[in-house]
Amino acid sequence: MADSPLLSKSKSFALAIIKVCNEVKSSKHESVLTNQLIRSGTSIGANIREAFYGHSKADFISKLQIALKECSESEYWLELLIESGYYTDRTVLEHCTELKRLLIASLNTAKTRK
């Protein structure tokens, strides 16, 4: 489990989200979007970690699906922050897109394995 790209990338993403939110809060005094983003962005990794300790394959898949939904929500909040001019660095959005692709691939693999 420790070698899982999903775990390491989701934790790295959560740390990046914390930095982005702190930066936007302090420089732009914006808290509505950042509060939403910090919740969804940090819950991705928490759900992935839960998936690894699922009771069954169905539980594993369910937790990864929740992580994917949270990832998609995070992508939305990041797009709003960027398109509204509150934040300009698109790197974290690219990181989110990469994480989303990894989650989709992992879900597809999990669903096809018996």
The 8 nearest C-alpha neighbors of each residue, nearest first, counted from 0:
[[1, 3, 2, 51, 6, 48, 4, 5],
 [2, 0, 3, 6, 7, 4, 5, 48],
 [3, 1, 0, 4, 7, 6, 5, 8],
 [2, 4, 5, 6, 0, 1, 7, 8],
 [5, 3, 7, 6, 8, 2, 9, 101],
 [6, 4, 3, 8, 7, 9, 101, 47],
 [7, 5, 3, 9, 4, 8, 10, 44],
 [6, 8, 4, 10, 9, 5, 11, 3],
 [9, 7, 11, 5, 10, 6, 4, 12],
 [8, 10, 44, 12, 6, 11, 7, 5],
 [11, 9, 13, 7, 12, 8, 44, 6],
 [10, 12, 8, 14, 9, 13, 7, 15],
 [11, 13, 9, 15, 10, 14, 8, 16],
 [14, 12, 41, 16, 10, 15, 11, 40],
 [13, 15, 17, 11, 16, 12, 10, 18],
 [16, 14, 12, 18, 13, 17, 19, 11],
 [15, 17, 19, 13, 18, 14, 20, 12],
 [16, 18, 14, 20, 15, 19, 21, 13],
 [17, 19, 15, 21, 16, 20, 22, 14],
 [20, 18, 16, 22, 21, 17, 23, 15],
 [21, 19, 23, 33, 17, 22, 18, 24],
 [20, 22, 24, 18, 19, 23, 25, 17],
 [21, 23, 19, 25, 20, 24, 26, 18],
 [24, 22, 20, 26, 27, 25, 21, 19],
 [25, 23, 28, 29, 21, 22, 27, 26],
 [24, 26, 22, 23, 28, 27, 21, 29],
 [27, 25, 23, 24, 28, 22, 29, 21],
 [26, 28, 23, 29, 24, 25, 85, 22],
 [29, 27, 24, 25, 26, 30, 23, 22],
 [30, 28, 24, 27, 31, 23, 33, 32],
 [29, 31, 33, 34, 32, 24, 28, 23],
 [32, 30, 34, 33, 29, 35, 36, 24],
 [33, 31, 35, 34, 30, 36, 76, 29],
 [32, 34, 36, 30, 20, 35, 31, 37],
 [35, 33, 37, 31, 36, 32, 30, 38],
 [34, 36, 32, 33, 38, 37, 39, 31],
 [37, 35, 33, 39, 38, 34, 73, 40],
 [36, 38, 40, 34, 35, 39, 41, 33],
 [39, 37, 35, 36, 40, 41, 42, 34],
 [38, 40, 69, 42, 36, 73, 41, 37],
 [41, 39, 37, 73, 36, 42, 13, 38],
 [40, 42, 13, 43, 39, 38, 37, 44],
 [41, 43, 45, 39, 44, 40, 46, 38],
 [44, 42, 66, 46, 45, 41, 69, 40],
 [43, 45, 9, 47, 46, 42, 10, 48],
 [44, 46, 42, 48, 43, 47, 49, 41],
 [47, 45, 49, 43, 48, 44, 66, 62],
 [48, 46, 44, 50, 49, 45, 63, 66],
 [47, 49, 45, 50, 46, 51, 44, 6],
 [50, 48, 46, 52, 47, 51, 45, 53],
 [51, 49, 59, 53, 47, 62, 52, 48],
 [52, 50, 48, 49, 53, 59, 47, 0],
 [51, 53, 50, 49, 54, 48, 59, 55],
 [54, 52, 50, 59, 58, 55, 51, 49],
 [55, 53, 58, 52, 56, 59, 57, 50],
 [54, 56, 58, 57, 53, 59, 60, 52],
 [55, 57, 59, 58, 60, 54, 53, 109],
 [56, 58, 60, 55, 59, 61, 54, 53],
 [57, 59, 61, 55, 53, 56, 60, 54],
 [60, 58, 50, 56, 53, 62, 57, 61],
 [61, 59, 63, 57, 58, 62, 64, 56],
 [60, 62, 58, 64, 63, 59, 57, 65],
 [63, 61, 50, 65, 64, 59, 60, 46],
 [64, 62, 66, 60, 65, 61, 47, 67],
 [65, 63, 67, 61, 62, 66, 60, 68],
 [64, 66, 62, 68, 67, 63, 69, 61],
 [65, 67, 43, 63, 69, 64, 46, 68],
 [68, 66, 70, 64, 65, 69, 102, 63],
 [69, 67, 65, 71, 70, 66, 72, 64],
 [68, 70, 72, 66, 39, 67, 71, 43],
 [71, 69, 67, 73, 68, 72, 66, 99],
 [70, 72, 74, 68, 73, 69, 67, 75],
 [71, 73, 69, 75, 74, 70, 68, 76],
 [74, 72, 70, 76, 75, 71, 40, 39],
 [73, 75, 71, 77, 72, 76, 78, 70],
 [74, 76, 72, 78, 73, 77, 79, 71],
 [77, 75, 79, 73, 78, 74, 36, 80],
 [76, 78, 80, 74, 79, 75, 73, 81],
 [77, 79, 75, 81, 76, 80, 82, 74],
 [80, 78, 76, 82, 77, 81, 83, 75],
 [79, 81, 77, 85, 83, 78, 86, 82],
 [82, 80, 86, 78, 84, 87, 79, 83],
 [81, 83, 79, 84, 80, 78, 85, 86],
 [84, 82, 80, 81, 85, 79, 86, 78],
 [85, 83, 81, 86, 82, 80, 87, 79],
 [84, 86, 80, 83, 81, 23, 27, 87],
 [87, 85, 81, 84, 80, 88, 23, 83],
 [86, 88, 81, 89, 84, 85, 80, 82],
 [89, 87, 90, 86, 91, 81, 92, 19],
 [88, 90, 92, 91, 87, 93, 81, 86],
 [91, 89, 93, 92, 88, 94, 95, 87],
 [90, 92, 94, 93, 89, 95, 15, 88],
 [93, 91, 95, 89, 94, 90, 77, 96],
 [94, 92, 96, 90, 95, 91, 97, 89],
 [93, 95, 91, 97, 92, 96, 98, 90],
 [96, 94, 92, 98, 93, 97, 99, 91],
 [97, 95, 99, 93, 98, 94, 100, 92],
 [98, 96, 94, 100, 99, 95, 93, 101],
 [97, 99, 101, 95, 96, 100, 102, 94],
 [98, 100, 96, 102, 97, 101, 95, 70],
 [101, 99, 103, 97, 102, 98, 104, 96],
 [102, 100, 98, 104, 99, 103, 105, 97],
 [101, 103, 105, 99, 100, 104, 106, 67],
 [102, 104, 100, 106, 105, 101, 107, 99],
 [105, 103, 107, 101, 106, 102, 100, 108],
 [106, 104, 102, 108, 103, 107, 109, 101],
 [105, 107, 109, 103, 108, 104, 110, 102],
 [106, 108, 104, 110, 105, 109, 103, 111],
 [109, 107, 105, 111, 106, 110, 104, 112],
 [108, 110, 106, 112, 107, 111, 105, 60],
 [111, 109, 107, 108, 112, 106, 60, 113],
 [110, 112, 108, 109, 107, 113, 106, 105],
 [113, 111, 109, 110, 108, 107, 56, 106],
 [112, 111, 110, 109, 56, 108, 57, 55]]
